[in-house]
Every structure is written in C-alpha cells, then in structure tokens.
C-alpha cells in the first residue's frame, strides 16, 4: 500500500498527493496567485499550510489517525514556486 498525503489549506482538506514533493507542488496551485508565501505565513487569521501523511488511501478513507502532520516551511514551499530558480 502506498502512503497518502492530504493537503490542508486554512484548516480545510483541499487536495491530496502520492508523495511529499507532489504535495508541495500542489500547494502552488492552491495558493492564491496574488499572495506570496511570505504573505500566507504572515496571515495570523489562518493556519499555515500543512500536510497529513497516512499509511494509505484506505487508512485515510477509514478515518485512521495520520502517521504524522508535516508543517512545511516557507522556504520549502518557495522552492517549488513556478518562478523559483
């Protein structure tokens, strides 16, 4: 069984990925284009993006607890930004 990653944006599940790199890339599509990652992290009204890792997609569907919650840093997310070098 493959690991499953759930993307959390502003406290809500908003996507999924098969691995961490795909999750970080997917956040580029979720983030409003008019905001920088610095602005997203500075907004104290909302939680910063996070990723929940599950044992498998089936574990996610069965409402099992996540194996871990990953809190990507601003630098991690900027690394996958479309205009990043």
N, C-alpha and C positions, 0 to 999 in steps of 0.2 A: 504494500500500500504506500502511496506517495503522500508526503507531507502536504498540508493545505494551509495557505495563508489568507487570512481575512483582513482587508484594509478597513481601518476606522478613520473617518474624517469628521471632525467636530462632534465626536461622540457617537456617530452612527456608522453601522456597517455599510460600505459603499462599493465594495468590489472584492475580488479575490485574485490569487496568483498561485502558481505552482512552486515558486521559489522566491527567495528574498530579493534578488535582482529584479525579477519581474514585478514584484510588489513596489519597489522603489520607482521603477519606470512608470507604473500605472498611476502613481501619485502625481506625476507630471500632467496627466490628462484630467485628473480630478481637481487640482488646484486651479482656482480662477486665474485666468491669464493676466489680469490686471494687478495681481498681487505677487510680490516677491516672496521667497521663502523667509526672508528676514521679517517681512510684514506678517506672515502667517504665524510665526513663532512669537512675535511681539503682541499679538492679539490675545489679551488675557480673558476675553469674554468666551473664548473657545479653547478646548483642549487641543494640544498639538497632535498631528497625525500619529497613529500608532498601528502596529501590525500584530495580530494574534496568530500564533502558529499552533496548528492542530496536528495530531498524529496522522489524520487522513481526512478526506472529504466526508467519509462516512461518520467519523467521530464528530465532525462539525455538525452534520445533519442530526446526529443522535444527541446533540446538546452536551457532549462531553466537555469538561474543562479544557481550556487551552493548555498546551505544554509550556508556553511562555508568551509574554507580551513584550514586543520589541518596540522601543521608543527611538525611532531614527533621529539622528541629529540633523540640524540644518545643513551641515556640511555634507552628510550622506545624501540628502535629497538634492542638494545643489549639484552634486557630482553627476546626476542623471538628468539635469535640466537640459532642454533642447539647445540652448545657447552656450552650454558649458564647453570648455576647451577639450 
